[in-house]
């Protein structure tokens, strides 16, 4: 397509970008925004009242279940359905632009979904603009396609529904030694646990069925409906309502595990059956990633608790070899709290994310081979949200507080450079690549970022990028005109929001003032004007236009007194 040949990205992490109109369902309003498609996410940016661009929504491409493009002479829509049945509609400027967005989404979603490589259909040979693309994920809860998109062929529905083998309520023994109810869903590839009645949300626990080591009755309790499901990194102690239901779950789990292992052996050669000298680098990385499970990810920012060897039935969490007592020394993993044998735990040391987030403990602790492999795999992934996990950490860790202030300045500067010429925006991307999240989500960190904060390397790096960006804003004929005037003192000095030392910004409307003026606890003039505009005419009849603004404001209560 001509549009595709013209569309070339300077950086491979941004596959397509442009302006779109977005709405979540047929009843909502269209909202204009700037969209960026990366290999793993679809980001939408909108402008606030002050004209600055900020991230309004982000969607993981692995959550997309289907993509439909309606591109006749009048329609120019791209309709998508997420795994939780959420609809997302995109409207482009032209049918051909909608077709290009649909094709890019189709290609990237299939590249992001495991097992979908080689199943992509080319859209260039599509005879016309109207078509439907189905990119169902194997690791998401599936709905009948007829319930989601009536345009799907009826033959797709049974194929999707076969992924769910069994579902129901089971009770899991928690660390506090009490039973808690979960809704468990068993598919061909995963065993997932949800909050009861919240199947539309992400699972709280998820385990690969093909790595299940054992399913057995739990003899530690007097109840005959208890059983254990043992994975390399976790041992689930579960209880059903009756013995019969427990037996049904055990049989279903054993069957799913055997089928998953046999199908995987037929599809690929594993490390155990292929000599190391015949393995390519891609296969080694693929096998390594397969050993990393979502259970390790779920405890990334949770302080580990030692459950004792009894919870593991005196078996190694890695190889299931008997440990403890006379069977060999048991070593505890500081990341997961599980016990391992001397072969699966060789005293490797690593930073523990949970200890950094909750205690600002920057020491390295001994972890198992599995935990080290997982931490190395997610080392550069931005998975830690400090604001959500422990916002008080900024008050106790000065290096982290310095970094977040620099990232706030950088986010303000990003709005300027991204609204300037394309070459300037690409220059900023190049300097920050591949960590563009440092510009957008200021509280998001990877383990590598936190280590750089500890070593004092991240702040100088951000300082260099800020120096480049501020120099551009002051010297650019376009960006320098986007300053603010302090509406409290009105002295005519041009202010910029990234001058955080001398300026202060209203959190409601985005107006910028001198820090000294804002400290006088004067209401934001822009917010006052907006509030006055909302008042009915009866208020204005009671107002004396000759009175000062302060006296007029005292006639009725304002909601922004502390802004």
C-alpha positions in Angstrom: 0.0 0.0 0.0 1.2 3.5 -0.8 0.5 4.7 2.7 2.6 2.0 4.2 5.6 2.8 2.0 5.4 6.4 3.0 5.1 5.6 6.6 8.6 5.0 8.1 9.5 5.2 11.7 12.8 6.5 12.8 12.7 4.1 15.8 11.4 0.5 15.7 9.5 0.7 19.0 6.9 3.1 17.5 5.2 1.2 14.6 2.5 3.7 13.8 1.3 7.0 15.2 -1.3 9.6 14.2 -4.5 11.3 15.3 -7.6 9.2 15.8 -11.1 9.5 17.4 -11.7 7.0 20.1 -14.8 5.8 22.0 -15.4 2.7 24.2 -18.9 1.8 23.0 -21.6 3.0 20.7 -23.3 5.1 23.4 -20.2 7.2 24.3 -18.9 10.3 22.6 -15.9 10.4 20.2 -12.8 11.9 21.7 -9.9 13.1 19.6 -6.5 11.9 20.7 -3.0 11.2 19.5 -2.3 7.4 19.2 1.0 5.6 19.3 1.3 1.8 18.5 4.3 0.0 19.9 5.2 -3.7 19.8 3.4 -4.3 23.1 1.0 -1.4 23.8 -1.4 1.0 22.2 -1.1 4.5 23.8 -3.6 7.4 23.6 -2.6 10.9 24.4 -5.0 13.8 25.0 -4.6 17.5 25.6 -5.6 19.1 28.9 -7.0 22.6 29.4 -3.6 24.2 29.3 -2.7 22.6 26.0 -0.3 20.0 27.3 -0.4 16.5 26.0 -0.6 13.6 28.6 -1.2 9.9 28.5 -4.9 9.2 28.8 -5.1 5.5 28.2 -2.8 2.5 27.5 -3.9 -0.9 26.3 -1.8 -4.1 26.3 -1.9 -5.7 22.8 -2.0 -9.2 24.4 -5.5 -8.3 25.7 -7.0 -7.8 22.3 -9.3 -10.6 21.3 -10.6 -9.5 17.9 -10.1 -6.7 15.4 -12.7 -5.6 12.8 -12.2 -3.0 10.1 -15.2 -1.3 8.5 -13.7 0.6 5.6 -16.3 1.3 2.9 -16.7 4.7 1.2 -18.4 6.1 4.3 -17.3 4.2 7.3 -13.7 4.4 8.5 -13.8 2.5 11.8 -11.6 0.0 13.5 -13.5 -2.0 16.1 -11.7 -4.1 18.7 -12.8 -6.3 21.5 -10.6 -7.0 24.6 -10.5 -10.2 26.5 -13.0 -8.9 29.1 -15.5 -8.0 26.4 -14.7 -4.3 26.5 -15.2 -2.7 23.1 -12.9 0.0 21.7 -13.7 1.9 18.5 -11.2 3.9 16.5 -12.1 6.3 13.8 -9.5 7.4 11.2 -9.5 10.3 8.8 -10.1 8.1 5.8 -11.0 4.4 5.0 -7.5 3.7 3.8 -6.1 5.1 7.0 -8.5 2.9 9.0 -7.3 -0.1 6.9 -3.7 0.7 7.7 -4.4 1.0 11.4 -6.3 -2.3 11.3 -3.4 -4.0 9.5 -0.8 -2.7 11.9 -2.8 -3.8 14.9 -3.4 -7.2 13.4 0.3 -7.8 12.7 1.5 -6.5 16.1 -1.2 -8.3 18.1 -0.3 -11.6 16.5 3.4 -10.9 17.1 2.7 -10.2 20.7 0.6 -13.3 21.3 2.5 -16.6 22.0 1.9 -19.3 19.4 0.3 -17.0 16.8 3.4 -16.7 14.7 2.9 -18.2 11.3 -0.9 -17.9 11.6 -1.1 -14.3 10.3 -3.1 -13.6 7.2 -1.8 -10.9 4.9 -4.3 -8.0 4.4 -2.8 -6.8 1.2 -4.7 -9.4 -0.7 -8.0 -8.6 0.9 -10.5 -8.0 -1.9 -11.9 -4.7 -0.6 -12.0 -2.7 2.6 -14.5 -4.7 4.7 -13.0 -7.6 6.6 -12.9 -9.2 10.1 -9.7 -10.2 11.9 -9.8 -12.6 14.9 -6.8 -12.6 17.1 -7.9 -14.7 20.1 -5.3 -15.2 22.8 -4.8 -18.7 24.3 -4.0 -17.2 27.8 -7.1 -15.1 28.2 -10.6 -16.1 29.4 -12.5 -16.7 26.1 -16.1 -15.7 25.4 -18.2 -17.0 22.6 -17.4 -15.1 19.5 -21.1 -14.8 18.8 -21.5 -12.9 22.1 -18.7 -10.5 21.3 -18.9 -9.9 17.6 -22.0 -11.2 15.7 -20.0 -10.9 12.4 -17.7 -13.8 13.5 -18.4 -17.1 11.7 -20.3 -19.5 13.8 -17.6 -22.1 13.5 -15.2 -20.0 15.6 -17.4 -20.2 18.7 -16.7 -23.9 19.6 -13.0 -23.5 19.0 -12.8 -20.6 21.5 -15.0 -22.3 24.1 -12.9 -25.5 24.2 -10.1 -23.5 25.9 -12.2 -23.6 29.2 -12.1 -27.1 30.6 -13.5 -26.5 34.1 -14.5 -23.7 36.4 -15.9 -23.3 39.9 -15.3 -22.2 43.5 -12.4 -23.7 45.5 -10.9 -22.6 48.8 -7.2 -21.9 49.0 -5.1 -22.1 52.2 -3.5 -18.7 52.8 -0.3 -17.7 54.6 -2.5 -16.8 57.6 -3.6 -20.5 57.8 -7.2 -19.8 56.9 -9.3 -20.8 53.8 -10.3 -18.2 51.3 -12.7 -18.7 48.4 -11.6 -18.1 44.8 -13.2 -18.8 41.4 -10.8 -21.1 39.7 -10.8 -21.5 35.9 -8.9 -24.3 34.2 -8.1 -23.9 30.5 -5.9 -25.9 28.2 -2.9 -23.9 29.1 -3.5 -22.1 32.4 -5.0 -22.6 35.9 -6.3 -19.2 37.0 -7.8 -17.9 40.2 -10.2 -14.9 40.3 -12.0 -12.9 43.0 -15.5 -14.4 43.3 -17.8 -12.7 40.9 -15.0 -10.7 39.1 -14.2 -12.8 36.1 -13.9 -9.7 34.0 -10.8 -8.6 35.9 -7.3 -9.9 35.6 -6.6 -13.2 37.5 -5.0 -13.0 40.9 -3.1 -16.2 40.3 -2.1 -17.9 37.1 -0.1 -21.0 36.5 1.1 -22.8 33.4 -0.5 -26.2 33.3 2.3 -27.8 31.3 4.8 -27.3 34.2 2.5 -28.8 36.9 4.6 -31.4 38.8 1.9 -33.2 40.8 -1.7 -33.3 41.8 -2.3 -35.3 45.0 -4.6 -35.6 48.0 -3.6 -33.5 51.0 -3.3 -35.8 54.0 -2.3 -33.1 56.4 -5.9 -32.2 57.1 -8.7 -34.4 58.4 -11.0 -33.1 55.6 -11.3 -35.6 52.7 -11.9 -32.8 50.1 -8.4 -31.2 50.3 -5.8 -31.7 47.6 -2.5 -30.1 46.5 -1.5 -28.8 43.1 2.3 -28.5 43.0 4.1 -26.2 40.6 7.9 -25.5 40.5 7.5 -22.2 42.2 4.4 -22.8 44.3 2.3 -25.5 46.0 -1.4 -24.8 46.1 -3.4 -26.3 48.9 -7.0 -26.3 47.8 -10.3 -27.6 49.3 -13.5 -28.3 47.4 -17.0 -28.5 48.9 -17.2 -32.3 48.6 -14.8 -35.2 48.1 -16.4 -35.9 44.7 -15.7 -32.3 43.4 -12.2 -32.5 44.7 -11.7 -35.8 42.7 -13.2 -34.1 39.6 -10.8 -31.2 39.8 -7.8 -33.5 40.4 -8.7 -35.6 37.3 -9.3 -32.5 35.2 -5.9 -31.0 36.3 -4.0 -34.2 35.6 -5.6 -34.6 32.2 -4.9 -30.9 31.2 -1.3 -31.2 32.4 -0.7 -34.4 30.4 -2.3 -33.0 27.3 -0.3 -29.7 27.5 3.0 -31.6 28.0 2.4 -34.0 25.2 1.3 -31.3 22.7 4.3 -29.2 23.7 6.6 -32.1 23.1 5.1 -32.6 19.6 5.5 -29.0 18.7 9.0 -28.3 19.8 12.2 -29.9 21.1 13.0 -29.1 24.7 16.3 -28.7 26.5 16.1 -32.2 27.9 15.8 -33.9 24.4 18.2 -31.7 22.4 21.9 -31.3 23.0 23.0 -27.8 24.0 25.4 -27.5 21.0 22.4 -27.8 18.7 20.3 -25.1 20.3 20.3 -21.6 18.8 20.2 -18.4 20.8 16.6 -17.8 20.0 15.6 -21.3 21.3 17.6 -20.8 24.5 15.8 -17.6 25.2 12.5 -19.1 24.4 13.0 -22.0 26.8 14.2 -19.6 29.4 11.1 -17.5 29.2 8.9 -20.6 29.4 10.3 -21.3 32.8 9.3 -17.9 34.1 5.7 -18.0 35.4 3.2 -15.4 36.4 3.3 -16.6 40.0 6.8 -15.1 40.4 5.4 -11.9 38.9 2.5 -11.7 41.3 4.9 -11.5 44.3 7.3 -9.0 42.7 6.5 -6.3 45.3 5.4 -8.6 48.1 7.7 -9.2 51.0 8.3 -13.0 51.2 7.3 -15.1 54.2 8.8 -18.4 55.1 6.0 -20.9 55.2 8.0 -23.8 56.5 8.9 -27.1 55.0 5.5 -28.5 56.1 3.7 -26.4 53.5 6.0 -27.9 50.8 5.6 -31.5 52.1 9.4 -31.5 52.8 10.0 -31.3 49.0 12.3 -28.9 47.0 10.2 -26.2 45.3 12.3 -26.6 42.2 12.9 -30.3 41.5 10.6 -31.8 44.1 13.5 -33.7 45.7 13.0 -34.5 49.4 14.7 -32.0 51.7 15.0 -31.4 55.4 15.7 -33.7 58.3 18.0 -36.5 57.0 17.3 -35.8 53.3 19.6 -32.8 52.8 19.9 -29.2 53.8 17.1 -26.9 52.8 17.9 -23.4 51.6 15.4 -20.6 51.7 14.9 -18.2 48.7 14.8 -14.6 49.9 12.6 -13.7 46.9 9.8 -16.3 47.2 10.2 -17.6 50.7 10.2 -21.2 49.4 12.8 -23.9 50.3 15.1 -25.5 47.8 17.8 -28.2 47.7 21.5 -27.4 47.3 21.2 -28.0 43.5 18.4 -25.6 42.9 19.8 -22.9 45.3 23.5 -22.2 44.8 23.6 -19.0 47.0 23.2 -16.5 44.0 22.7 -12.9 45.3 20.3 -10.4 43.8 18.4 -7.2 44.7 14.9 -8.0 46.1 12.3 -5.6 44.6 9.9 -5.8 47.5 12.6 -5.0 50.0 13.6 -1.9 48.0 10.0 -0.7 47.6 8.9 -1.2 51.2 12.1 -0.7 53.2 14.5 0.9 50.8 16.8 -2.0 51.5 19.5 -1.9 48.8 21.3 -5.0 49.9 21.6 -8.2 47.9 20.1 -11.4 49.2 20.5 -15.1 48.4 17.9 -16.4 45.9 17.3 -19.7 44.1 18.2 -20.3 40.5 14.5 -19.9 39.5 14.2 -16.6 41.2 17.5 -15.3 39.8 16.4 -16.4 36.3 13.1 -14.6 36.7 14.7 -11.4 38.1 17.2 -11.3 35.3 14.4 -11.7 32.8 12.3 -8.8 34.2 15.3 -6.7 35.2 14.7 -4.0 32.6 10.9 -4.2 32.5 9.0 -1.2 34.1 6.8 -3.2 36.5 7.1 -1.3 39.8 4.8 1.5 40.5 6.1 3.3 43.5 3.1 5.6 43.9 0.8 2.6 44.1 3.0 0.3 46.1 4.5 2.7 48.7 4.0 6.5 48.0 5.6 7.3 51.4 9.0 6.0 50.1 9.6 9.4 48.4 9.7 11.0 51.8 12.3 8.6 53.2 14.5 8.0 50.1 16.1 11.3 49.0 17.7 9.9 45.8 14.3 8.6 44.7 12.6 11.9 45.5 15.2 13.7 43.4 14.6 11.4 40.5 10.8 11.8 40.6 11.2 15.6 40.6 13.4 15.3 37.5 10.9 13.0 35.8 8.1 15.6 36.6 10.2 18.2 34.8 10.8 15.9 31.9 7.1 15.1 31.5 6.4 18.8 31.3 9.1 19.2 28.7 7.8 16.3 26.8 4.6 18.2 26.1 6.5 21.0 24.5 8.9 18.9 22.4 6.2 16.5 21.2 4.0 19.4 20.0 7.0 20.8 18.1 8.5 19.5 14.8 8.6 15.8 14.4 12.4 15.8 14.2 12.6 17.3 17.7 10.3 14.7 19.2 12.3 11.9 17.6 15.5 13.4 19.0 14.1 13.3 22.5 13.0 9.7 21.9 16.5 8.8 20.8 18.0 10.2 23.9 15.7 8.3 26.2 15.3 5.1 24.1 14.3 2.5 25.0 12.9 3.8 28.3 10.1 6.1 27.0 8.1 5.3 30.1 10.4 7.7 32.0 8.7 10.5 30.0 5.1 9.4 30.5 4.6 7.5 33.8 6.8 9.2 36.3 6.2 6.6 39.1 7.0 3.6 37.0 10.4 1.9 37.5 12.2 -1.2 36.4 14.6 -3.0 38.7 17.4 -1.6 36.6 16.1 1.9 37.2 16.0 1.4 41.0 19.6 0.1 40.9 20.7 3.2 39.0 18.9 5.3 41.6 20.8 3.5 44.3 24.1 4.0 42.5 23.4 7.6 41.7 23.4 7.2 37.9 19.8 7.8 36.9 19.6 11.4 38.1 22.6 12.6 36.0 21.2 10.8 33.0 17.9 12.6 33.4 19.7 15.9 34.0 21.4 15.6 30.6 18.1 15.0 28.8 16.4 17.9 30.7 19.3 20.2 29.7 18.8 19.4 26.0 15.0 19.8 26.3 15.1 23.1 28.2 17.7 24.5 25.8 15.4 23.7 22.9 12.3 25.3 24.5 14.1 28.6 25.2 15.6 28.8 21.7 12.7 27.5 19.7 10.4 30.1 18.1 7.4 27.8 18.5 8.0 26.3 22.0 9.1 29.6 23.6 5.7 31.1 22.7 3.9 28.5 24.8 4.7 30.0 28.2 2.4 31.3 30.9 1.8 34.6 32.7 1.3 34.6 36.5 -2.3 35.7 36.8 -1.9 36.5 40.5 0.8 39.3 40.1 0.5 39.9 36.3 4.1 41.2 36.1 4.5 40.0 32.5 7.3 37.5 33.1 7.0 34.4 31.0 6.8 31.2 33.0 7.2 27.6 32.0 5.8 24.6 34.0 9.2 22.8 34.0 10.8 25.6 36.0 9.7 23.7 39.2 11.9 25.7 41.6 10.5 29.2 40.8 7.0 28.2 39.6 4.0 26.3 40.9 1.2 24.8 38.8 -2.5 24.5 39.6 -3.5 20.9 39.8 -7.0 21.6 38.6 -6.6 23.7 35.4 -2.8 23.6 34.8 -2.2 27.3 35.1 1.4 28.3 36.1 2.2 30.9 38.8 5.2 32.2 40.7 5.9 30.0 43.7 5.8 33.1 46.0 2.5 34.2 44.6 0.9 30.7 45.0 2.1 30.4 48.6 -0.2 33.3 49.5 -3.2 30.9 49.4 -4.9 33.0 46.8 -7.5 31.1 44.8 -6.5 30.3 41.3 -7.9 33.1 39.0 -8.5 30.7 36.1 -10.5 28.3 38.4 -12.4 31.3 39.8 -13.4 32.4 36.3 -14.5 28.9 35.3 -16.5 28.5 38.5 -18.2 31.9 37.9 -19.1 30.9 34.4 -21.0 27.9 35.8 -23.2 30.0 38.0 -26.7 30.9 37.0 -27.8 34.4 36.1 -29.5 34.9 39.4 -26.0 35.1 41.0 -24.9 37.8 38.7 -28.0 39.9 39.5 -27.0 39.9 43.1 -23.4 40.9 42.2 -22.1 44.4 42.2 -19.7 44.6 39.2 -17.8 47.4 40.9 -16.8 45.1 43.8 -13.4 43.4 43.8 -13.0 39.8 42.8 -12.4 38.7 46.4 -15.6 40.3 47.6 -17.5 38.7 44.8 -16.1 35.3 45.6 -17.2 35.6 49.2 -20.9 35.6 48.1 -20.8 31.9 47.4 -18.6 28.9 48.2 -15.9 27.9 45.8 -14.5 24.3 45.5 -10.9 25.3 44.8 -10.0 27.4 47.8 -6.8 25.3 48.4 -5.7 25.1 44.8 
